[in-house]
Amino acid sequence: MTPMSDAYAAAGVDTSQADRGVDALVAVLRRIEIDRPSASVLASGHYASVLRVAGAAWPLRRAS
């Protein structure tokens, strides 16, 4: 182990599991169709988001 890995391990971080988590996030992000228009109806910064789904708009509230 490198000194940085030792520090993470001492703090209770499983770097292998963290790497798998990052890999999973990257895999999902690769599926985003960047040439498609955004499904977001409201600009960022609002408490609730509204997404267009199959032509309709639905409010989605953040979990409290």
CHARMM internal coordinates of N, CA and C (Angstrom, degrees):
IC EDIT
DIST 1 N 1 CA 1.4601
DIST 1 CA 1 C 1.5261
ANGL 1 N 1 CA 1 C 109.70
DIST 1 C 2 N 1.3305
ANGL 1 CA 1 C 2 N 114.83
DIHE 1 N 1 CA 1 C 2 N 146.62
DIST 2 N 2 CA 1.4595
ANGL 1 C 2 N 2 CA 119.14
DIHE 1 CA 1 C 2 N 2 CA 175.22
DIST 2 CA 2 C 1.5178
ANGL 2 N 2 CA 2 C 108.56
DIHE 1 C 2 N 2 CA 2 C -83.61
DIST 2 C 3 N 1.3333
ANGL 2 CA 2 C 3 N 117.86
DIHE 2 N 2 CA 2 C 3 N 162.90
DIST 3 N 3 CA 1.4741
ANGL 2 C 3 N 3 CA 119.49
DIHE 2 CA 2 C 3 N 3 CA 179.17
DIST 3 CA 3 C 1.5297
ANGL 3 N 3 CA 3 C 113.09
DIHE 2 C 3 N 3 CA 3 C -55.54
DIST 3 C 4 N 1.3608
ANGL 3 CA 3 C 4 N 117.63
DIHE 3 N 3 CA 3 C 4 N -38.09
DIST 4 N 4 CA 1.4685
ANGL 3 C 4 N 4 CA 120.11
DIHE 3 CA 3 C 4 N 4 CA 179.66
DIST 4 CA 4 C 1.5289
ANGL 4 N 4 CA 4 C 109.69
DIHE 3 C 4 N 4 CA 4 C -66.09
DIST 4 C 5 N 1.3317
ANGL 4 CA 4 C 5 N 117.35
DIHE 4 N 4 CA 4 C 5 N -43.59
DIST 5 N 5 CA 1.4659
ANGL 4 C 5 N 5 CA 120.60
DIHE 4 CA 4 C 5 N 5 CA 178.30
DIST 5 CA 5 C 1.5179
ANGL 5 N 5 CA 5 C 110.69
DIHE 4 C 5 N 5 CA 5 C -62.56
DIST 5 C 6 N 1.3346
ANGL 5 CA 5 C 6 N 116.47
DIHE 5 N 5 CA 5 C 6 N -38.15
DIST 6 N 6 CA 1.4631
ANGL 5 C 6 N 6 CA 120.25
DIHE 5 CA 5 C 6 N 6 CA 176.92
DIST 6 CA 6 C 1.5272
ANGL 6 N 6 CA 6 C 110.45
DIHE 5 C 6 N 6 CA 6 C -60.70
DIST 6 C 7 N 1.3269
ANGL 6 CA 6 C 7 N 116.36
DIHE 6 N 6 CA 6 C 7 N -41.02
DIST 7 N 7 CA 1.4683
ANGL 6 C 7 N 7 CA 120.69
DIHE 6 CA 6 C 7 N 7 CA -179.68
DIST 7 CA 7 C 1.5283
ANGL 7 N 7 CA 7 C 110.37
DIHE 6 C 7 N 7 CA 7 C -65.01
DIST 7 C 8 N 1.3348
ANGL 7 CA 7 C 8 N 116.55
DIHE 7 N 7 CA 7 C 8 N -43.31
DIST 8 N 8 CA 1.4627
ANGL 7 C 8 N 8 CA 119.95
DIHE 7 CA 7 C 8 N 8 CA 177.92
DIST 8 CA 8 C 1.5310
ANGL 8 N 8 CA 8 C 110.44
DIHE 7 C 8 N 8 CA 8 C -62.95
DIST 8 C 9 N 1.3035
ANGL 8 CA 8 C 9 N 116.94
DIHE 8 N 8 CA 8 C 9 N -45.87
DIST 9 N 9 CA 1.4660
ANGL 8 C 9 N 9 CA 121.08
DIHE 8 CA 8 C 9 N 9 CA 179.90
DIST 9 CA 9 C 1.5255
ANGL 9 N 9 CA 9 C 110.65
DIHE 8 C 9 N 9 CA 9 C -60.92
DIST 9 C 10 N 1.3493
ANGL 9 CA 9 C 10 N 117.08
DIHE 9 N 9 CA 9 C 10 N -40.84
DIST 10 N 10 CA 1.4630
ANGL 9 C 10 N 10 CA 120.77
DIHE 9 CA 9 C 10 N 10 CA 178.94
DIST 10 CA 10 C 1.5284
ANGL 10 N 10 CA 10 C 111.15
DIHE 9 C 10 N 10 CA 10 C -63.69
DIST 10 C 11 N 1.3335
ANGL 10 CA 10 C 11 N 116.05
DIHE 10 N 10 CA 10 C 11 N -29.00
DIST 11 N 11 CA 1.4649
ANGL 10 C 11 N 11 CA 120.30
DIHE 10 CA 10 C 11 N 11 CA 178.94
DIST 11 CA 11 C 1.5248
ANGL 11 N 11 CA 11 C 111.88
DIHE 10 C 11 N 11 CA 11 C -85.57
DIST 11 C 12 N 1.3456
ANGL 11 CA 11 C 12 N 116.55
DIHE 11 N 11 CA 11 C 12 N -0.82
DIST 12 N 12 CA 1.4604
ANGL 11 C 12 N 12 CA 119.86
DIHE 11 CA 11 C 12 N 12 CA 177.82
DIST 12 CA 12 C 1.5161
ANGL 12 N 12 CA 12 C 114.48
DIHE 11 C 12 N 12 CA 12 C 90.74
DIST 12 C 13 N 1.3267
ANGL 12 CA 12 C 13 N 117.23
DIHE 12 N 12 CA 12 C 13 N 14.21
DIST 13 N 13 CA 1.4622
ANGL 12 C 13 N 13 CA 120.73
DIHE 12 CA 12 C 13 N 13 CA -179.46
DIST 13 CA 13 C 1.5220
ANGL 13 N 13 CA 13 C 109.47
DIHE 12 C 13 N 13 CA 13 C -89.38
DIST 13 C 14 N 1.3071
ANGL 13 CA 13 C 14 N 116.23
DIHE 13 N 13 CA 13 C 14 N 127.35
DIST 14 N 14 CA 1.4671
ANGL 13 C 14 N 14 CA 122.02
DIHE 13 CA 13 C 14 N 14 CA 173.85
DIST 14 CA 14 C 1.5221
ANGL 14 N 14 CA 14 C 106.23
DIHE 13 C 14 N 14 CA 14 C -91.56
DIST 14 C 15 N 1.3342
ANGL 14 CA 14 C 15 N 116.95
DIHE 14 N 14 CA 14 C 15 N 97.79
DIST 15 N 15 CA 1.4648
ANGL 14 C 15 N 15 CA 120.05
DIHE 14 CA 14 C 15 N 15 CA -174.81
DIST 15 CA 15 C 1.5233
ANGL 15 N 15 CA 15 C 112.41
DIHE 14 C 15 N 15 CA 15 C -65.22
DIST 15 C 16 N 1.3154
ANGL 15 CA 15 C 16 N 118.15
DIHE 15 N 15 CA 15 C 16 N -29.33
DIST 16 N 16 CA 1.4667
ANGL 15 C 16 N 16 CA 120.08
DIHE 15 CA 15 C 16 N 16 CA 176.49
DIST 16 CA 16 C 1.5182
ANGL 16 N 16 CA 16 C 110.46
DIHE 15 C 16 N 16 CA 16 C -64.92
DIST 16 C 17 N 1.3321
ANGL 16 CA 16 C 17 N 115.82
DIHE 16 N 16 CA 16 C 17 N -42.96
DIST 17 N 17 CA 1.4651
ANGL 16 C 17 N 17 CA 120.05
DIHE 16 CA 16 C 17 N 17 CA 178.21
DIST 17 CA 17 C 1.5265
ANGL 17 N 17 CA 17 C 110.17
DIHE 16 C 17 N 17 CA 17 C -67.51
DIST 17 C 18 N 1.3190
ANGL 17 CA 17 C 18 N 117.60
DIHE 17 N 17 CA 17 C 18 N -39.49
DIST 18 N 18 CA 1.4627
ANGL 17 C 18 N 18 CA 120.97
DIHE 17 CA 17 C 18 N 18 CA 177.49
DIST 18 CA 18 C 1.5241
ANGL 18 N 18 CA 18 C 110.57
DIHE 17 C 18 N 18 CA 18 C -62.43
DIST 18 C 19 N 1.3271
ANGL 18 CA 18 C 19 N 117.53
DIHE 18 N 18 CA 18 C 19 N -41.68
DIST 19 N 19 CA 1.4630
ANGL 18 C 19 N 19 CA 121.56
DIHE 18 CA 18 C 19 N 19 CA 177.52
DIST 19 CA 19 C 1.5262
ANGL 19 N 19 CA 19 C 111.10
DIHE 18 C 19 N 19 CA 19 C -61.46
DIST 19 C 20 N 1.3278
ANGL 19 CA 19 C 20 N 116.66
DIHE 19 N 19 CA 19 C 20 N -42.17
DIST 20 N 20 CA 1.4670
ANGL 19 C 20 N 20 CA 119.82
DIHE 19 CA 19 C 20 N 20 CA 178.67
DIST 20 CA 20 C 1.5295
ANGL 20 N 20 CA 20 C 110.40
DIHE 19 C 20 N 20 CA 20 C -64.22
DIST 20 C 21 N 1.3255
ANGL 20 CA 20 C 21 N 116.80
DIHE 20 N 20 CA 20 C 21 N -37.98
DIST 21 N 21 CA 1.4653
ANGL 20 C 21 N 21 CA 120.24
DIHE 20 CA 20 C 21 N 21 CA 177.94
DIST 21 CA 21 C 1.5135
ANGL 21 N 21 CA 21 C 111.99
DIHE 20 C 21 N 21 CA 21 C -63.87
DIST 21 C 22 N 1.3179
ANGL 21 CA 21 C 22 N 116.54
DIHE 21 N 21 CA 21 C 22 N -43.83
DIST 22 N 22 CA 1.4724
ANGL 21 C 22 N 22 CA 120.44
DIHE 21 CA 21 C 22 N 22 CA 177.81
DIST 22 CA 22 C 1.5283
ANGL 22 N 22 CA 22 C 109.91
DIHE 21 C 22 N 22 CA 22 C -63.77
DIST 22 C 23 N 1.3297
ANGL 22 CA 22 C 23 N 117.15
DIHE 22 N 22 CA 22 C 23 N -43.01
DIST 23 N 23 CA 1.4678
ANGL 22 C 23 N 23 CA 120.65
DIHE 22 CA 22 C 23 N 23 CA 177.85
DIST 23 CA 23 C 1.5236
ANGL 23 N 23 CA 23 C 111.23
DIHE 22 C 23 N 23 CA 23 C -58.81
DIST 23 C 24 N 1.3331
ANGL 23 CA 23 C 24 N 117.32
DIHE 23 N 23 CA 23 C 24 N -40.96
DIST 24 N 24 CA 1.4672
ANGL 23 C 24 N 24 CA 121.31
DIHE 23 CA 23 C 24 N 24 CA 179.20
DIST 24 CA 24 C 1.5234
ANGL 24 N 24 CA 24 C 110.98
DIHE 23 C 24 N 24 CA 24 C -65.29
DIST 24 C 25 N 1.3306
ANGL 24 CA 24 C 25 N 117.13
DIHE 24 N 24 CA 24 C 25 N -42.01
DIST 25 N 25 CA 1.4709
ANGL 24 C 25 N 25 CA 120.25
DIHE 24 CA 24 C 25 N 25 CA 177.86
DIST 25 CA 25 C 1.5188
ANGL 25 N 25 CA 25 C 111.42
DIHE 24 C 25 N 25 CA 25 C -62.93
DIST 25 C 26 N 1.3188
ANGL 25 CA 25 C 26 N 116.37
DIHE 25 N 25 CA 25 C 26 N -43.83
DIST 26 N 26 CA 1.4667
ANGL 25 C 26 N 26 CA 120.82
DIHE 25 CA 25 C 26 N 26 CA 179.63
DIST 26 CA 26 C 1.5274
ANGL 26 N 26 CA 26 C 110.31
DIHE 25 C 26 N 26 CA 26 C -62.35
DIST 26 C 27 N 1.3237
ANGL 26 CA 26 C 27 N 117.20
DIHE 26 N 26 CA 26 C 27 N -39.97
DIST 27 N 27 CA 1.4666
ANGL 26 C 27 N 27 CA 120.96
DIHE 26 CA 26 C 27 N 27 CA 178.72
DIST 27 CA 27 C 1.5254
ANGL 27 N 27 CA 27 C 111.09
DIHE 26 C 27 N 27 CA 27 C -61.10
DIST 27 C 28 N 1.3236
ANGL 27 CA 27 C 28 N 117.17
DIHE 27 N 27 CA 27 C 28 N -41.17
DIST 28 N 28 CA 1.4723
ANGL 27 C 28 N 28 CA 120.64
DIHE 27 CA 27 C 28 N 28 CA 178.71
DIST 28 CA 28 C 1.5271
ANGL 28 N 28 CA 28 C 109.92
DIHE 27 C 28 N 28 CA 28 C -68.82
DIST 28 C 29 N 1.3168
ANGL 28 CA 28 C 29 N 117.22
DIHE 28 N 28 CA 28 C 29 N -43.18
DIST 29 N 29 CA 1.4629
ANGL 28 C 29 N 29 CA 120.36
DIHE 28 CA 28 C 29 N 29 CA -179.02
DIST 29 CA 29 C 1.5209
ANGL 29 N 29 CA 29 C 111.98
DIHE 28 C 29 N 29 CA 29 C -63.79
DIST 29 C 30 N 1.3090
ANGL 29 CA 29 C 30 N 117.82
DIHE 29 N 29 CA 29 C 30 N -30.16
DIST 30 N 30 CA 1.4714
ANGL 29 C 30 N 30 CA 120.78
DIHE 29 CA 29 C 30 N 30 CA 178.61
DIST 30 CA 30 C 1.5128
ANGL 30 N 30 CA 30 C 111.96
DIHE 29 C 30 N 30 CA 30 C -66.15
DIST 30 C 31 N 1.3378
ANGL 30 CA 30 C 31 N 117.67
DIHE 30 N 30 CA 30 C 31 N -21.65
DIST 31 N 31 CA 1.4665
ANGL 30 C 31 N 31 CA 121.25
DIHE 30 CA 30 C 31 N 31 CA -178.42
DIST 31 CA 31 C 1.5224
ANGL 31 N 31 CA 31 C 112.77
DIHE 30 C 31 N 31 CA 31 C -84.36
DIST 31 C 32 N 1.3238
ANGL 31 CA 31 C 32 N 117.25
DIHE 31 N 31 CA 31 C 32 N -5.55
DIST 32 N 32 CA 1.4691
ANGL 31 C 32 N 32 CA 119.88
DIHE 31 CA 31 C 32 N 32 CA -179.28
DIST 32 CA 32 C 1.5198
ANGL 32 N 32 CA 32 C 108.85
DIHE 31 C 32 N 32 CA 32 C -69.86
DIST 32 C 33 N 1.3102
ANGL 32 CA 32 C 33 N 116.03
DIHE 32 N 32 CA 32 C 33 N 129.90
DIST 33 N 33 CA 1.4594
ANGL 32 C 33 N 33 CA 121.61
DIHE 32 CA 32 C 33 N 33 CA 178.99
DIST 33 CA 33 C 1.5246
ANGL 33 N 33 CA 33 C 108.21
DIHE 32 C 33 N 33 CA 33 C -88.34
DIST 33 C 34 N 1.3348
ANGL 33 CA 33 C 34 N 116.35
DIHE 33 N 33 CA 33 C 34 N 97.66
DIST 34 N 34 CA 1.4650
ANGL 33 C 34 N 34 CA 119.62
DIHE 33 CA 33 C 34 N 34 CA -174.48
DIST 34 CA 34 C 1.5167
ANGL 34 N 34 CA 34 C 113.32
DIHE 33 C 34 N 34 CA 34 C -74.27
DIST 34 C 35 N 1.3261
ANGL 34 CA 34 C 35 N 118.55
DIHE 34 N 34 CA 34 C 35 N -13.98
DIST 35 N 35 CA 1.4574
ANGL 34 C 35 N 35 CA 120.46
DIHE 34 CA 34 C 35 N 35 CA 178.58
DIST 35 CA 35 C 1.5223
ANGL 35 N 35 CA 35 C 112.60
DIHE 34 C 35 N 35 CA 35 C -89.24
DIST 35 C 36 N 1.3464
ANGL 35 CA 35 C 36 N 116.30
DIHE 35 N 35 CA 35 C 36 N 0.69
DIST 36 N 36 CA 1.4620
ANGL 35 C 36 N 36 CA 121.11
DIHE 35 CA 35 C 36 N 36 CA 177.52
DIST 36 CA 36 C 1.5109
ANGL 36 N 36 CA 36 C 110.38
DIHE 35 C 36 N 36 CA 36 C -91.43
DIST 36 C 37 N 1.3329
ANGL 36 CA 36 C 37 N 117.89
DIHE 36 N 36 CA 36 C 37 N 148.75
DIST 37 N 37 CA 1.4688
ANGL 36 C 37 N 37 CA 119.34
DIHE 36 CA 36 C 37 N 37 CA 174.26
DIST 37 CA 37 C 1.5298
ANGL 37 N 37 CA 37 C 110.57
DIHE 36 C 37 N 37 CA 37 C -63.99
DIST 37 C 38 N 1.3144
ANGL 37 CA 37 C 38 N 116.57
DIHE 37 N 37 CA 37 C 38 N 150.53
DIST 38 N 38 CA 1.4581
ANGL 37 C 38 N 38 CA 121.67
DIHE 37 CA 37 C 38 N 38 CA 179.69
DIST 38 CA 38 C 1.5227
ANGL 38 N 38 CA 38 C 110.59
DIHE 37 C 38 N 38 CA 38 C -64.55
DIST 38 C 39 N 1.3231
ANGL 38 CA 38 C 39 N 116.54
DIHE 38 N 38 CA 38 C 39 N 144.65
DIST 39 N 39 CA 1.4622
ANGL 38 C 39 N 39 CA 121.90
DIHE 38 CA 38 C 39 N 39 CA 175.52
DIST 39 CA 39 C 1.5215
ANGL 39 N 39 CA 39 C 111.07
DIHE 38 C 39 N 39 CA 39 C -87.37
DIST 39 C 40 N 1.3301
ANGL 39 CA 39 C 40 N 116.88
DIHE 39 N 39 CA 39 C 40 N -5.98
DIST 40 N 40 CA 1.4571
ANGL 39 C 40 N 40 CA 120.70
DIHE 39 CA 39 C 40 N 40 CA -179.59
DIST 40 CA 40 C 1.5231
ANGL 40 N 40 CA 40 C 109.80
DIHE 39 C 40 N 40 CA 40 C -75.47
DIST 40 C 41 N 1.3307
ANGL 40 CA 40 C 41 N 116.23
DIHE 40 N 40 CA 40 C 41 N 130.01
DIST 41 N 41 CA 1.4568
ANGL 40 C 41 N 41 CA 121.17
DIHE 40 CA 40 C 41 N 41 CA -179.76
DIST 41 CA 41 C 1.5309
ANGL 41 N 41 CA 41 C 109.97
DIHE 40 C 41 N 41 CA 41 C -90.42
DIST 41 C 42 N 1.3353
ANGL 41 CA 41 C 42 N 117.62
DIHE 41 N 41 CA 41 C 42 N -35.72
DIST 42 N 42 CA 1.4587
ANGL 41 C 42 N 42 CA 122.46
DIHE 41 CA 41 C 42 N 42 CA 179.80
DIST 42 CA 42 C 1.5229
ANGL 42 N 42 CA 42 C 110.62
DIHE 41 C 42 N 42 CA 42 C -101.04
DIST 42 C 43 N 1.3070
ANGL 42 CA 42 C 43 N 115.94
DIHE 42 N 42 CA 42 C 43 N 155.00
DIST 43 N 43 CA 1.4587
ANGL 42 C 43 N 43 CA 120.24
DIHE 42 CA 42 C 43 N 43 CA 175.41
DIST 43 CA 43 C 1.5241
ANGL 43 N 43 CA 43 C 109.69
DIHE 42 C 43 N 43 CA 43 C -70.74
DIST 43 C 44 N 1.3162
ANGL 43 CA 43 C 44 N 117.04
DIHE 43 N 43 CA 43 C 44 N 161.67
DIST 44 N 44 CA 1.4559
ANGL 43 C 44 N 44 CA 121.08
DIHE 43 CA 43 C 44 N 44 CA 178.66
DIST 44 CA 44 C 1.5252
ANGL 44 N 44 CA 44 C 110.61
DIHE 43 C 44 N 44 CA 44 C -62.61
DIST 44 C 45 N 1.3370
ANGL 44 CA 44 C 45 N 116.18
DIHE 44 N 44 CA 44 C 45 N 154.22
DIST 45 N 45 CA 1.4521
ANGL 44 C 45 N 45 CA 121.47
DIHE 44 CA 44 C 45 N 45 CA 175.83
DIST 45 CA 45 C 1.5217
ANGL 45 N 45 CA 45 C 114.40
DIHE 44 C 45 N 45 CA 45 C 104.80
DIST 45 C 46 N 1.3111
ANGL 45 CA 45 C 46 N 118.18
DIHE 45 N 45 CA 45 C 46 N -5.44
DIST 46 N 46 CA 1.4569
ANGL 45 C 46 N 46 CA 120.72
DIHE 45 CA 45 C 46 N 46 CA 178.89
DIST 46 CA 46 C 1.5246
ANGL 46 N 46 CA 46 C 110.03
DIHE 45 C 46 N 46 CA 46 C -85.03
DIST 46 C 47 N 1.3315
ANGL 46 CA 46 C 47 N 116.36
DIHE 46 N 46 CA 46 C 47 N 155.38
DIST 47 N 47 CA 1.4699
ANGL 46 C 47 N 47 CA 120.93
DIHE 46 CA 46 C 47 N 47 CA 179.21
DIST 47 CA 47 C 1.5318
ANGL 47 N 47 CA 47 C 110.68
DIHE 46 C 47 N 47 CA 47 C -62.42
DIST 47 C 48 N 1.3170
ANGL 47 CA 47 C 48 N 116.17
DIHE 47 N 47 CA 47 C 48 N -42.88
DIST 48 N 48 CA 1.4564
ANGL 47 C 48 N 48 CA 120.62
DIHE 47 CA 47 C 48 N 48 CA -179.70
DIST 48 CA 48 C 1.5255
ANGL 48 N 48 CA 48 C 108.56
DIHE 47 C 48 N 48 CA 48 C -116.10
DIST 48 C 49 N 1.3020
ANGL 48 CA 48 C 49 N 116.14
DIHE 48 N 48 CA 48 C 49 N 148.53
DIST 49 N 49 CA 1.4590
ANGL 48 C 49 N 49 CA 121.16
DIHE 48 CA 48 C 49 N 49 CA 176.55
DIST 49 CA 49 C 1.5176
ANGL 49 N 49 CA 49 C 108.74
DIHE 48 C 49 N 49 CA 49 C -102.32
DIST 49 C 50 N 1.3032
ANGL 49 CA 49 C 50 N 115.69
DIHE 49 N 49 CA 49 C 50 N 150.61
DIST 50 N 50 CA 1.4523
ANGL 49 C 50 N 50 CA 121.61
DIHE 49 CA 49 C 50 N 50 CA 174.43
DIST 50 CA 50 C 1.5193
ANGL 50 N 50 CA 50 C 106.06
DIHE 49 C 50 N 50 CA 50 C -123.31
DIST 50 C 51 N 1.3333
ANGL 50 CA 50 C 51 N 115.72
DIHE 50 N 50 CA 50 C 51 N 122.23
DIST 51 N 51 CA 1.4538
ANGL 50 C 51 N 51 CA 121.21
DIHE 50 CA 50 C 51 N 51 CA -179.37
DIST 51 CA 51 C 1.5167
ANGL 51 N 51 CA 51 C 110.58
DIHE 50 C 51 N 51 CA 51 C -113.91
DIST 51 C 52 N 1.3047
ANGL 51 CA 51 C 52 N 115.77
DIHE 51 N 51 CA 51 C 52 N 140.96
DIST 52 N 52 CA 1.4536
ANGL 51 C 52 N 52 CA 121.42
DIHE 51 CA 51 C 52 N 52 CA 175.81
DIST 52 CA 52 C 1.5278
ANGL 52 N 52 CA 52 C 107.45
DIHE 51 C 52 N 52 CA 52 C -84.24
DIST 52 C 53 N 1.3395
ANGL 52 CA 52 C 53 N 116.20
DIHE 52 N 52 CA 52 C 53 N 122.93
DIST 53 N 53 CA 1.4615
ANGL 52 C 53 N 53 CA 121.30
DIHE 52 CA 52 C 53 N 53 CA -179.94
DIST 53 CA 53 C 1.5197
ANGL 53 N 53 CA 53 C 107.51
DIHE 52 C 53 N 53 CA 53 C -124.82
DIST 53 C 54 N 1.3153
ANGL 53 CA 53 C 54 N 117.02
DIHE 53 N 53 CA 53 C 54 N 114.93
DIST 54 N 54 CA 1.4736
ANGL 53 C 54 N 54 CA 122.67
DIHE 53 CA 53 C 54 N 54 CA 178.70
DIST 54 CA 54 C 1.5222
ANGL 54 N 54 CA 54 C 111.25
DIHE 53 C 54 N 54 CA 54 C 50.15
DIST 54 C 55 N 1.3289
ANGL 54 CA 54 C 55 N 116.29
DIHE 54 N 54 CA 54 C 55 N 43.83
DIST 55 N 55 CA 1.4510
ANGL 54 C 55 N 55 CA 121.02
DIHE 54 CA 54 C 55 N 55 CA 176.54
DIST 55 CA 55 C 1.5146
ANGL 55 N 55 CA 55 C 114.86
DIHE 54 C 55 N 55 CA 55 C 89.19
DIST 55 C 56 N 1.3194
ANGL 55 CA 55 C 56 N 119.07
DIHE 55 N 55 CA 55 C 56 N -11.44
DIST 56 N 56 CA 1.4669
ANGL 55 C 56 N 56 CA 122.47
DIHE 55 CA 55 C 56 N 56 CA 179.61
DIST 56 CA 56 C 1.5221
ANGL 56 N 56 CA 56 C 109.35
DIHE 55 C 56 N 56 CA 56 C -106.12
DIST 56 C 57 N 1.3160
ANGL 56 CA 56 C 57 N 117.67
DIHE 56 N 56 CA 56 C 57 N 159.50
DIST 57 N 57 CA 1.4667
ANGL 56 C 57 N 57 CA 121.75
DIHE 56 CA 56 C 57 N 57 CA 176.70
DIST 57 CA 57 C 1.5189
ANGL 57 N 57 CA 57 C 108.84
DIHE 56 C 57 N 57 CA 57 C -115.87
DIST 57 C 58 N 1.3307
ANGL 57 CA 57 C 58 N 116.31
DIHE 57 N 57 CA 57 C 58 N 132.25
DIST 58 N 58 CA 1.4613
ANGL 57 C 58 N 58 CA 122.38
DIHE 57 CA 57 C 58 N 58 CA -177.75
DIST 58 CA 58 C 1.5172
ANGL 58 N 58 CA 58 C 109.19
DIHE 57 C 58 N 58 CA 58 C -126.99
DIST 58 C 59 N 1.3439
ANGL 58 CA 58 C 59 N 118.66
DIHE 58 N 58 CA 58 C 59 N 132.62
DIST 59 N 59 CA 1.4760
ANGL 58 C 59 N 59 CA 118.76
DIHE 58 CA 58 C 59 N 59 CA 175.07
DIST 59 CA 59 C 1.5242
ANGL 59 N 59 CA 59 C 110.36
DIHE 58 C 59 N 59 CA 59 C -76.55
DIST 59 C 60 N 1.3038
ANGL 59 CA 59 C 60 N 115.68
DIHE 59 N 59 CA 59 C 60 N 135.09
DIST 60 N 60 CA 1.4632
ANGL 59 C 60 N 60 CA 121.84
DIHE 59 CA 59 C 60 N 60 CA 175.94
DIST 60 CA 60 C 1.5159
ANGL 60 N 60 CA 60 C 107.79
DIHE 59 C 60 N 60 CA 60 C -119.92
DIST 60 C 61 N 1.3201
ANGL 60 CA 60 C 61 N 118.01
DIHE 60 N 60 CA 60 C 61 N 116.54
DIST 61 N 61 CA 1.4622
ANGL 60 C 61 N 61 CA 121.57
DIHE 60 CA 60 C 61 N 61 CA -178.83
DIST 61 CA 61 C 1.5131
ANGL 61 N 61 CA 61 C 109.71
DIHE 60 C 61 N 61 CA 61 C -91.32
DIST 61 C 62 N 1.3167
ANGL 61 CA 61 C 62 N 115.09
DIHE 61 N 61 CA 61 C 62 N 146.98
DIST 62 N 62 CA 1.4631
ANGL 61 C 62 N 62 CA 120.06
DIHE 61 CA 61 C 62 N 62 CA 175.14
DIST 62 CA 62 C 1.5154
ANGL 62 N 62 CA 62 C 109.18
DIHE 61 C 62 N 62 CA 62 C -72.25
DIST 62 C 63 N 1.3200
ANGL 62 CA 62 C 63 N 116.19
DIHE 62 N 62 CA 62 C 63 N 145.69
DIST 63 N 63 CA 1.4641
ANGL 62 C 63 N 63 CA 120.23
DIHE 62 CA 62 C 63 N 63 CA 177.02
DIST 63 CA 63 C 1.5208
ANGL 63 N 63 CA 63 C 109.21
DIHE 62 C 63 N 63 CA 63 C -66.60
DIST 63 C 64 N 1.3258
ANGL 63 CA 63 C 64 N 116.75
DIHE 63 N 63 CA 63 C 64 N 140.01
DIST 64 N 64 CA 1.4684
ANGL 63 C 64 N 64 CA 119.26
DIHE 63 CA 63 C 64 N 64 CA 179.92
DIST 64 CA 64 C 1.4971
ANGL 64 N 64 CA 64 C 112.03
DIHE 63 C 64 N 64 CA 64 C -101.59
END
COOR INIT
IC SEED 1 N 1 CA 1 C
IC BUILD
